[in-house]
Amino acid sequence: MKSNRYSSVKVERSTFKRLAKYSWLIAVVALMVSCGTKRKALQAGADASSSATAETDKGHRQKVVSLVNDNRQTAKGIRSKMSVRLAAGTKGASASGTLKMKRDEIIQLSLTALGLFEVGRMELTPEYLFVQDRMNKQYVQVKWADIDALKRVGADFYTFQSLFWNELFLLGQKELPTDKDLRATEQGRQTLLMPADAHVATEEVALQFLVNTSKHLTEQAALKATKQTGFSVSCDYAEFEKLDKKNFPHQLTMAINAGTKRYTADFVLSNPQVDNDMKNLVTKPSSGYRQVSFDDIIKQLIK
C-alpha cells in the first residue's frame, strides 16, 4: 500500500541550513583535487623512493601499466545514487544524492537533505567548476586556471575525471600514461607507480599510485606538494564490483590536508549504472540566483 510519506515529514529550517553548509564543505573537499588519503599509504610512497626496494625492470613496468589501463572503465557515461559522510575537523555530517559522469564533458554531484530536497549541486566541466547553493540561492562559476590551490599543483578537469573514473594520469595531460611515463616499484601486495623523471611536470609536486599487484586495480592516487608543508590530497578506492564487465569502485574516500586542517569525505555508490546516452547535464542558474566569488564561499565555510 502506498502512503504519502512526504506529507508527514516536517523539517526545521535550521536542519536544512546545517546540511547545506556541509554540502558546501563536501564540494570544496572534492574541488581541491579529489579523493581520500590514508596517511600510512601516502607515507609509504614517500619513503619508497629512498628505500632499498629495487625498481622493477622495463618489461614488468610495461605489464603493470598496460594491465591497469586495460582494466579501466571504458563506458561513456555512469550514473549512481550515493551517500556521503563528511568530516571537517571535529565536525561531521551526512548527505545523500546522485553522481552523474559523461566522459570528457562533465562530472555532476547533486546533494539532498534527508533524501528529499536538493540543497547543493557541483559540476566540473573542461572549462570551469560550478557550485550551486540552492538553499541560499547563490552559485560560483570559476575557471580552473583561476583556482589558486589547483593551479599550484597543475590539476585541472582531466585530473578530476581520472580520479573519479579510477584511472592513471599525469598532471596536465589528457591521454593515459604509458610504460614510458611511469616507473614501478613493488611493495608486497601493491605496486607503487610514479612518473618517470623525464615526465615530471614540476619538482614541487609528487604524484603516485598504489596498484593491487595481482588484480591490477588502482587502490590509491595521491598528490603531495613537496615544497608546501602539510599539503596533500589523495583518493582511496574500495569495494570493486563489476560494471559493464569492468571492475569499478563503489567506495571513494576523499581527503585534503592543508597545514593543520584536514577534511575527509566518504562517498558510497549505490547501484551504479552505465548510461552512454545521458542527456546534457549542464546547469544554468535562474535569474533568482546570485553569483558570488570562490573566496566568499571559503569565508562562509570558515564561519
VOMIGU-622911 format. One record per residue (C-alpha): residue in three letters; residue number from 0; x, y, z. Coordinates in steps of 0.25 Angstrom, whole numbers. Example, Ala and Ser with C-alpha at 12.3 -4.5 7.8 and 13.67 -1.06 7.14 Angstrom:
<nodes>
- guza  doke  px  py  pz
- ALA  0  49  -18  31
- SER  1  55  -4  29
</nodes>
This chain:
<nodes>
- guza  doke  px  py  pz
- MET  0  0  0  0
- LYS  1  6  14  -4
- SER  2  6  25  6
- ASN  3  9  40  4
- ARG  4  21  40  13
- TYR  5  25  53  9
- SER  6  13  60  15
- SER  7  17  55  29
- VAL  8  31  60  28
- LYS  9  34  73  36
- VAL  10  48  79  34
- GLU  11  53  91  42
- ARG  12  60  101  34
- SER  13  72  100  43
- THR  14  74  86  39
- PHE  15  74  90  24
- LYS  16  84  101  27
- ARG  17  93  91  34
- LEU  18  92  81  23
- ALA  19  94  92  12
- LYS  20  107  97  20
- TYR  21  113  83  20
- SER  22  109  81  5
- TRP  23  118  93  2
- LEU  24  129  87  10
- ILE  25  127  74  2
- ALA  26  128  82  -11
- VAL  27  141  89  -6
- VAL  28  147  76  -2
- ALA  29  145  70  -15
- LEU  30  149  82  -22
- MET  31  163  83  -16
- VAL  32  167  71  -24
- SER  33  159  58  -22
- CYS  34  160  48  -13
- GLY  35  163  42  0
- THR  36  176  39  7
- LYS  37  182  28  16
- ARG  38  193  35  23
- LYS  39  201  22  24
- ALA  40  200  19  10
- LEU  41  204  33  6
- GLN  42  216  32  15
- ALA  43  219  18  9
- GLY  44  220  24  -5
- ALA  45  229  36  0
- ASP  46  238  26  7
- ALA  47  239  17  -5
- SER  48  248  25  -13
- SER  49  259  25  -2
- SER  50  257  10  2
- ALA  51  265  -2  -3
- THR  52  253  -7  -11
- ALA  53  258  -9  -25
- GLU  54  251  -3  -37
- THR  55  245  -14  -46
- ASP  56  250  -15  -60
- LYS  57  244  -9  -72
- GLY  58  236  -21  -76
- HIS  59  229  -23  -63
- ARG  60  226  -8  -63
- GLN  61  220  -9  -76
- LYS  62  212  -20  -72
- VAL  63  207  -13  -59
- VAL  64  203  0  -66
- SER  65  196  -7  -78
- LEU  66  188  -16  -70
- VAL  67  183  -5  -61
- ASN  68  179  3  -73
- ASP  69  172  -10  -79
- ASN  70  164  -11  -66
- ARG  71  159  3  -66
- GLN  72  144  6  -68
- THR  73  142  10  -83
- ALA  74  127  14  -83
- LYS  75  124  28  -88
- GLY  76  114  31  -76
- ILE  77  112  26  -62
- ARG  78  100  30  -52
- SER  79  99  25  -38
- LYS  80  92  29  -25
- MET  81  101  32  -14
- SER  82  103  35  1
- VAL  83  113  44  7
- ARG  84  119  45  20
- LEU  85  128  58  23
- ALA  86  137  61  34
- ALA  87  143  75  35
- GLY  88  152  75  48
- THR  89  143  70  59
- LYS  90  130  73  52
- GLY  91  123  63  43
- ALA  92  110  62  35
- SER  93  104  52  25
- ALA  94  96  54  12
- SER  95  91  46  0
- GLY  96  90  50  -14
- THR  97  94  45  -28
- LEU  98  107  45  -37
- LYS  99  106  46  -52
- MET  100  118  46  -61
- LYS  101  120  48  -76
- ARG  102  134  45  -81
- ASP  103  141  58  -85
- GLU  104  129  66  -83
- ILE  105  124  67  -68
- ILE  106  124  61  -54
- GLN  107  112  65  -46
- LEU  108  109  63  -32
- SER  109  95  66  -26
- LEU  110  93  66  -11
- THR  111  80  65  -4
- ALA  112  75  67  10
- LEU  113  69  55  17
- GLY  114  68  49  3
- LEU  115  56  58  -1
- PHE  116  61  72  -5
- GLU  117  73  76  -13
- VAL  118  82  86  -5
- GLY  119  94  87  -14
- ARG  120  100  83  -27
- MET  121  114  83  -33
- GLU  122  118  82  -47
- LEU  123  132  80  -53
- THR  124  134  83  -68
- PRO  125  147  84  -76
- GLU  126  145  99  -75
- TYR  127  140  102  -61
- LEU  128  136  98  -48
- PHE  129  121  101  -44
- VAL  130  115  100  -30
- GLN  131  101  104  -27
- ASP  132  95  106  -13
- ARG  133  80  104  -15
- MET  134  77  107  0
- ASN  135  83  121  -1
- LYS  136  81  123  -16
- GLN  137  95  126  -19
- TYR  138  105  120  -28
- VAL  139  120  120  -32
- GLN  140  126  118  -46
- VAL  141  141  119  -47
- LYS  142  151  115  -58
- TRP  143  161  104  -54
- ALA  144  173  114  -56
- ASP  145  167  124  -46
- ILE  146  167  114  -35
- ASP  147  180  116  -28
- ALA  148  181  103  -20
- LEU  149  179  95  -32
- LYS  150  188  103  -41
- ARG  151  199  101  -32
- VAL  152  199  86  -33
- GLY  153  196  86  -48
- ALA  154  182  80  -46
- ASP  155  170  82  -56
- PHE  156  157  76  -60
- TYR  157  164  63  -66
- THR  158  171  61  -53
- PHE  159  157  60  -46
- GLN  160  152  52  -57
- SER  161  163  42  -55
- LEU  162  161  41  -40
- PHE  163  146  40  -41
- TRP  164  147  29  -52
- ASN  165  159  22  -45
- GLU  166  169  23  -56
- LEU  167  184  26  -56
- PHE  168  188  40  -61
- LEU  169  199  50  -62
- LEU  170  197  65  -58
- GLY  171  194  74  -69
- GLN  172  192  62  -79
- LYS  173  179  57  -84
- GLU  174  184  44  -90
- LEU  175  186  31  -82
- PRO  176  201  29  -77
- THR  177  209  18  -84
- ASP  178  220  9  -79
- LYS  179  230  21  -83
- ASP  180  223  31  -74
- LEU  181  223  23  -61
- ARG  182  233  15  -53
- ALA  183  229  4  -44
- THR  184  233  -1  -30
- GLU  185  228  -14  -24
- GLN  186  223  -13  -9
- GLY  187  218  -26  -5
- ARG  188  203  -27  -10
- GLN  189  204  -14  -16
- THR  190  212  -7  -27
- LEU  191  216  7  -26
- LEU  192  215  15  -39
- MET  193  222  29  -40
- PRO  194  225  38  -52
- ALA  195  238  35  -59
- ASP  196  248  46  -57
- ALA  197  246  51  -71
- HIS  198  231  53  -69
- VAL  199  231  60  -56
- ALA  200  223  73  -59
- THR  201  229  80  -47
- GLU  202  238  77  -36
- GLU  203  229  83  -25
- VAL  204  218  72  -27
- ALA  205  219  57  -24
- LEU  206  209  48  -32
- GLN  207  208  34  -28
- PHE  208  198  22  -30
- LEU  209  197  9  -22
- VAL  210  192  -2  -30
- ASN  211  188  -16  -26
- THR  212  199  -25  -32
- SER  213  190  -37  -34
- LYS  214  177  -30  -38
- HIS  215  183  -18  -46
- LEU  216  174  -9  -40
- THR  217  177  5  -34
- GLU  218  175  6  -20
- GLN  219  180  20  -17
- ALA  220  184  32  -25
- ALA  221  191  43  -17
- LEU  222  197  57  -19
- LYS  223  207  63  -10
- ALA  224  213  77  -10
- THR  225  227  75  -7
- LYS  226  230  89  -4
- GLN  227  218  93  3
- THR  228  218  87  17
- GLY  229  205  79  21
- PHE  230  198  80  7
- SER  231  194  67  1
- VAL  232  181  61  -6
- SER  233  178  47  -10
- CYS  234  167  37  -13
- ASP  235  166  23  -8
- TYR  236  157  13  -15
- ALA  237  150  1  -9
- GLU  238  138  -9  -11
- PHE  239  141  -12  -26
- GLU  240  130  -19  -33
- LYS  241  126  -22  -48
- LEU  242  120  -10  -56
- ASP  243  119  -13  -71
- LYS  244  129  -25  -70
- LYS  245  139  -16  -63
- ASN  246  143  -14  -48
- PHE  247  139  -1  -43
- PRO  248  140  4  -28
- HIS  249  127  6  -21
- GLN  250  134  14  -9
- LEU  251  143  26  -11
- THR  252  150  32  2
- MET  253  153  47  -1
- ALA  254  162  56  7
- ILE  255  171  68  7
- ASN  256  181  72  17
- ALA  257  185  87  17
- GLY  258  194  91  29
- THR  259  187  87  41
- LYS  260  173  86  34
- ARG  261  168  73  30
- TYR  262  155  69  22
- THR  263  150  56  18
- ALA  264  138  51  11
- ASP  265  134  36  9
- PHE  266  126  34  -4
- VAL  267  118  21  -5
- LEU  268  112  18  -18
- SER  269  99  10  -19
- ASN  270  95  2  -31
- PRO  271  103  10  -42
- GLN  272  99  9  -56
- VAL  273  105  11  -69
- ASP  274  98  21  -77
- ASN  275  104  24  -91
- ASP  276  92  32  -96
- MET  277  92  42  -84
- LYS  278  86  56  -88
- ASN  279  92  69  -86
- LEU  280  94  71  -71
- VAL  281  100  86  -70
- THR  282  92  94  -60
- LYS  283  88  109  -64
- PRO  284  85  116  -51
- SER  285  72  124  -52
- SER  286  71  139  -50
- GLY  287  67  138  -36
- TYR  288  81  133  -32
- ARG  289  93  142  -28
- GLN  290  107  139  -33
- VAL  291  118  140  -22
- SER  292  133  138  -22
- PHE  293  140  126  -18
- ASP  294  146  134  -7
- ASP  295  133  137  -2
- ILE  296  129  123  -1
- ILE  297  142  120  7
- LYS  298  139  131  17
- GLN  299  125  125  18
- LEU  300  131  111  21
- ILE  301  140  117  31
- LYS  302  129  124  39
</nodes>
